[in-house]
Amino acid sequence: MSAEGSTAASIPAGAVRRSLAWLTIANIIAKSSQFVIGILVARILSPHDFGIFAVALVVFSVVINISELGVGTAVIREHDDIKEVAPTAVTLSIISSGALAILMYGTAPAIATSLGSPETAKAIEILSLVVLLAGPNAVPSALLTRDFLQGRRFFIDIANFAVANTLLIILALSGWGVLAFAWSRVAGQVATVIMLHVLSRHRYWPGFNLQQARKLLFFGLPLVSSSLVGYTISSVSTIVLGKLSGATSLGSYTLANNITNWPLGLFSGLIDSLGLPVFSRIHKDKMSLSIYLNNASRVTSAAFFYITTMCVALANPLVSALYGPKWEGAGLILAFFAIFGSVRVLIALYTVVLIACNAPKRLFWIQVTWLAALTPAVFLSVNVAGAVGAAIANVGVSLIVILPLTLWNVQRGTGISAISIFTPTVPPLLAAVAAGLVAAAVSSSSTDPLGALIGGGCAGTALYVGILANWGRRLLRESGRLFVSGSKADKKEFEDRKYDSTSSAP
């Protein structure tokens, strides 16, 4: 059997299509609802509360993302010996999450003081419960992703969202302040634990095999190191702002970051849940990998560049109309953060390819470079321009240093030209710039924030859709073809019909 034929057979097309449908539905419902909840909570709480919780979230994000030692990702990539691997993976994730939760709880006061926010300690202590509960979740969650069972994950995520955000609103209205955020996350994690173990197809009890442990840790520890550096990267701006500018300024920065994280969460969830299992199954077939990566680049950039350009063009009316006048300082920060969001989503896509190609060490050194470049840039920028400077530093470093570096590493790891990887994003980029200019011009003619938001948004959207209509139809046809049949003939037809993104008019 040819390489292409074997690759096709390894991808369950129907399962991928169903997973994509479930993921899309779940993400649209969850992220849209989360966006609305965020507006409600922002109108109830103050920028100071947001700033305090942002500091607690720095600690939590770092710990939760290294808590299972990367074994979940290793399980997703495992397609042959899962029955031998899973019990050891369960044991490692429970022990590591438990140990880190205890450490997080015990050091909370010292950590909060060192970050310049002693009042954050209680929230950190509460969030350690989420880390503790995450251990039993790691392997069942990874298996759902591995087997493309996103329909079951949909109900798990909905349960988490409903429980967490109901409690968040109740506690916020009751005057719990920053603790409303912390306890709502604990409640959501409890719901996830219950639903995950009810809906899991396979249940594995803890066990231990030294050979499997070595295998898991050999793959997982470089990812943990990379995650640790990665979340340090995302925390640098928060730490520096908290120390130099105070909780209120940090609160405006956090709100802007949350707004851009909303669409990023939508697409990064799709990338992680579908991209990793798909790319890991075809990574040895260069032609197939190139085709799927080309398609993923176009889909991702077409969706995300539109959202980014609307956020840039309409940042001030968006913040004023939706969040209220007390958040006006977040408008300019949002404009820069929106650009950062587009760069991050591309980096996230290319990062998944590196992981699928078993190159976690490349990812680690990319993250080290990112941290080394960003830290001095943030210190200098915050001293000059405060929270806006922090956003500018993130945009500059990610766009000028990290995106090219990631593309170069993907080229080295896969043999696919970096230019051919990035070229598919050009048509959506040009269309987005044009749409953003029109949206900004239309919105500037109105003094009412809501009117400016609606008018500019409609004008920019109409232009973007008009420019990319034919390009988008071809993209949808080719996306469907990838998961309808994986035969050599179909792939040859796709390759023959694949148009040059640089020369094809949108």
N, C-alpha and C positions, 0 to 999 in steps of 0.2 A: 504493500500500500504506500502511496506517495506521502510525503510529509504533509501535503495539504489535505489529503484525504483523511489522514489520521488526526490531524488537527480538527477538522470539521467534526469528526465523530466524537471528539472529546468535549465538545461544547453542546450541552443540551438546549437546542434552540428554543423549544417550547418553554422550558423552565426559565430561560433568560428573559423571554418576552413577558411571561407572567410576573417574574420578579420586577422587571422594569415598570410594568403597569402598577403593581402594588406599591413599589417605592415612590412612583410619581404621585399616586393618590395620597399616600401617607404623608409624604413631604409637603405637598400642597396644603393639605388639611392642617398638619401640625405647625408648619412654619407660618402660615397665614394666621392661624389662631394665636400662635406665640407672638406674632407682630401686634395683634390687637391687645393681647394681655400686656405686652410691654408698654403700650401707650397708656392703658389704664393704670398700671402700677407707677409709671413715671409721673402721672398726674397726681397720684396719691402721695408718693414718697418724694424726698428732696434729692438734689444733686449730691448733698453730703452723704446720705444713706447709700446712694449708688457708689460713691467713692470708697466708702468703708468696705462694702461687700466686694468691690473690685480687688482690694488687697487680699481679702480672704480667698477669693477665687484664684489668685496667683498661686497660693500654696496648694489649694485643692487640685487645680488643673495639672500641676506638676506631678503630684503624688498619684492621682487616679490614673494617669496615662502611663505610669511605669509600674503600677501595682501588680499586674499579672505577668511581668517579666517578658512580655512579648509572645507568650505562648498562644494567645488567641490568634494572632496573625499566622503563626506557624501551623496551627490547626486548619486554618482556611486553605493554606497551600498544600496540605496533606491529602492525597487522593488514593493512596494505596494501603497504608497500614494504620488507619484511624483507630481500629479497635485496640491496637497495641499502644498507640500514642496517647489516646484520650485520658485514661486513668491517671497517668503520670502528669499530664497537663492539668487535670483537676487539682491534684495534690499541690503542685507548684503554685498555681494561682491562688488557692485558698491560704496557703502558708504565707506567701509574699504579701498578699493584700492585708491579712490579719496583722502581720508584723509592722507594716507601714502605717496602718490605722492607729495602732497603739503608740507608735513613735510620733505620729502627727498630733494625737491628743495630748501626749505628755509634754511636747515642746511648744504647744500653741502660744502660751504667754510670751515665751522668749522670742519666738518667730515674729509675733505681732509687734513687739517692742522694737526688734531690729529693723523691721520694715517701716518704722515711724508711725505706727497706728495701733497703740495698745488696746483700743476698744474693739479691735478685730478679733481678739483672742477667742471670745465665746463662739463666734461664727465658725472659726477654724475647728474648734472642739466638736461642734455639731456636725460639720461636714466630714469629720473622720469616720462617722457612722456610715456614710455613703461609701467610703473606701472599703470598710469592713464588709459591707453587703455586696460589693462588686466582685469579690473573689469567686463565689459560687456561680456567678453569671458568665464568667469568661468563656468557658468551653461550650456550654449550650448556645450562647449567642454566636460564637464563631461557627458552630455547626449549621445554624440556620443560614448564615451568610454563605458558607461553603456549598450547601445543597440548594441554594437559590429559593429558600422557603420564605420569601418576603411577605407572603400573605399572612403567615403566623406572626411575623415581626410587626406587621401593621397593628394587630390587636394589642400586642405588648406595648408598643410605643403610644398608642392611643390611651391605654390604661395609665401609663406613666404620666402622660401629659394632663389627663383629666384630673387625676388625684393631686399632682404637684401644683397645678395652677389654680385649682379650686381652693386649696389650702393657702396658697400665696395671697390670693385676693382677700380671703377671710382674715388672715393675720395682718395684712397691710392695713385694711380698714380698721382693725382692732388696735392699731398703734404699736405693733411689734417691731416696726422699723426694719433694720438690717437682718434681724433674726427671722423675719418672714421668708426671706430668700433661702436661708440655711435649712430651716425645718421643712420647707416645701420640697427641697431636693431629697431629703431623707424619705419623705412620704412617697415621692415618685419612685425612688429606688426600691422601696419595699414592694410597691405594686409590680415593678419589673421582675423582681425575684419570684414572686408568686406566679405571675403569668408565664414567665419563661419556663419554669419547671412544670407547669400544667401543659403547655403547648409543645414542648420539645419532643421531637420524634424519637431521639435516642437519649437514654440516661446512663451516664457513666459514673461509677462510684470512685472515690479516691483509691489510687494504687501507686505503685512505684516500681520503675525499672530504670536502672542506672544508665543503660545504653540509650533509652528513649529520653531520659532527662538531659543527657549530654547533647543529644540531637536537638531537642527543643531549645536549650539554652544557647547552643552554638548559633542557631538562627535568631533567637529572640533577643539576646543581650545586646547585639549591635543596634537592634531596633529600639530597645529601651534607652540605650545611650543617646541615640538620635532623638528620641522623644524627649528625653530630659533636656537636651540642648535646645530642641525645638520649643518647648514650653518656657524655657528660660528666655528665649528670643521674644516670645509673645509677652513676657512679663517685664522685660527691661523698661519699657516705656511707663508701665504702671508703677513700678518701684521708684523710678526717677521722678515722675510727676508727683507721686505721693509725698516724697521727701522734700522736693523743691517748691511745689506749687500748692499743696494741700488737698484735702478731700473734695472740696467743691469743684475745683478745676478738674480733678481726676474724674469726678462724676460726669461732667460734660463730655470728657474724652471717652468714658465708658459707654455713654449713651450712643455716641457716634459710632463707636466700635460695634456695639450691639446691632445697630441698624444695618451695617454692612455685613455683619455676621449672619443676618437672617437669610439673604440669598446665598451666601457662601455655604451655610449649613445645608441648604436645599441641594446644592450641586455636589458638595463634597460628600454628602451621604450617598448619593448615587455613584460617585466615583469609587468610594471605598467598598460599598456593598456589591457593586457589579463589576467595576473595573478590575479589582484585584483577583477575584476568582476567574474572570474571563481571560485577562492577560496572563495569569499564571498557567492556564491550560494551553496557551498558544505561544508562549515566549520563545520556544525553540524553533519556531517556524517564522523566519524573518519576513517573508512576504505577508503572511496572515497578520503578524504583529503590526506591520506597517499600515495595512489596510484598516485594521480596527483602531489604531491610534490616530490615523488621519481622520477617521469618522468621528471619534470621540473629541478630537480637538475642535472640529467644526461645530458639533452640537454644543459643546461647552461654551465656546466663545460666542456663538450666536445668541445664546440665552443670557450669558452673564454680562457681555459688553453692553447690551441694551440696558440692563438694570443699573450698571455702573454709570453710564452716561446720563441717565435720568437723575440719579442721585447727585451727580456733579452739577448738572445744570439747574436743579431744583432744590438744592440743599437747604437754603434759608427758608423758603416758603414751606417746605416739607416739615422742618423742625417746628416752625412757628405755628403752623396749622394743626399739626397732630399732637404735639407734646406741650404746647403752651409757651408763653413768653419767658418763663423762668429757665427755659432751656435754649434760649437764643444763641448762647455762646457755643453751642455744639454745631451750628450750621457750617462754618468754614472748616472745622475739623472733619465733618462728614464728607465734604467735597474731596478732600485729600484721601480720606480713608476709603472712599468708593473706588478710587484708582488702585489703591493697594489691594482691594478685594479682588479685582480682575487679575492682577498679577499673582495673587495667592492661589486662585483657583487653577490657573495654568500650572503653577509649580506643584500643586497637589496632584494633578493628573500625571505629570511627568514623574513625580515621586512614586506613585503607585506602579508605574512601569519598572522603575528601578527595583522595587521590592519584589515584584513578580519575576523579575529576571535574576533574583537571588543576589542582589548587589546592595545589601544594607550598609556595607562599609562606605560605599560611595555617598549614600545618603547622609551618613554620620559626618563625613568631612564637609559636605555642603552646609550642614547645619552649623558646624564649628566655624566655618568661614562667615556665615551669616551673623552669628553672635559676635565674632571679632570685629566685623565691620559696623554692626548696628550700635553696639554699646557706646563707643565714643561719639558716633553721629547723634544719638539721642541726647547725651549729656550736653553737647554743644548746642543743639537745636532747641532744647527746653530752656536753656539759659537765655537764648536770644528771643524765642517766640512762644514759650510756654507750651500748652497743649497742642496748638497748631504746629509748632516746631516738631513735636514728637511725631505727629502724623506725617509731616514732610519727610522726616528722617526715614520712616518706615517705607514710604513710597520710593525714595531715592535708592536706598540700599537694595530693596527687592528687585527693582526694575533694572538698575545699572549693573549690579553685581550678581545677584542670585539667579535670576531667570536665565541669563546667558550661561552661567556656570552649570545649572541643572540641565539645560539643553545639551551642553558639551558632554556631560556625564552620561546622559541617555544615549547619545551618539556613540560614545565609547563602549557602553554596555550592551547595545543592541546592533550596532553597525548601520543604523538608519541615520541618514543625514539630518543634522540639526535644522538645516534650512527647510527640508521637506517636512519636518515635524511642525515647525512654526508657521510655514506659509499658509496653511488652511485658515489661520485666524485673521488673515489680512482683510478679506471682504467684510466680515462683521465689524472689524475695527474701523474701517473707512465709513461704513454706514452709520456706526454709532457716533462718530465724531460729527458727521453732518446732522444727525438727529439731535444731538446735544446742543449744537449751535442754534438750531431752530427753536428748541424747547426753551433755552435761555432767553432768546429774543422775545418770544411770545409772553413768557412769564413776567418779563421786566415791564410790560405795558400795564400791569395790574398792581394796584396798591393793596389789594386784599390777598392775604397769604393763601387762603383756600382757593380763590379764583385763579391766582397765579399758578398754583400747583396743578389744578385741573386743566387749565388752558394750555400751559406748557407741556404737561404730560400727554395730552391728546395730540397736540401738534407733533411732538417728537416721536410718539409711537406711530402715528400715521406715516410719517416720512420713513422711519426705519423699516416698517413692514413693506411699504411700497418699494423701497430699494432692493430688499432681499427676498421679494416674493418668489421669483423664479429660482433663485439660488436655493431658497429654503425647500421648495418642492422637490428639487433634485436630491437635496440632502435627505429628505424623508424617504424617498424611494430607495436610495442606496442604503440607508440605515435599515429599512425593512428587509432588503435583500440579504444583508449580512446574517440575519437570524431566521430566514425562511429556509435556506438550504446552504449547506456548507460544502457542496461537491466541488470538485476541481473545476468543472465546467462553469459553474456559477461564479466562482472566485475569479476565473479567467475573464468572464464577461464583465464582472465588476471592475477588474483592473483595466480592461480595455476601455470601459466607459468612464472611468474616473477622470474628471476634468481637472485641468490645471487651475488651481485657485488663484494664481497670480494673473492669469490671462482671461479667465472667464468672468464676464461682467456679472455683477450681482443681480 
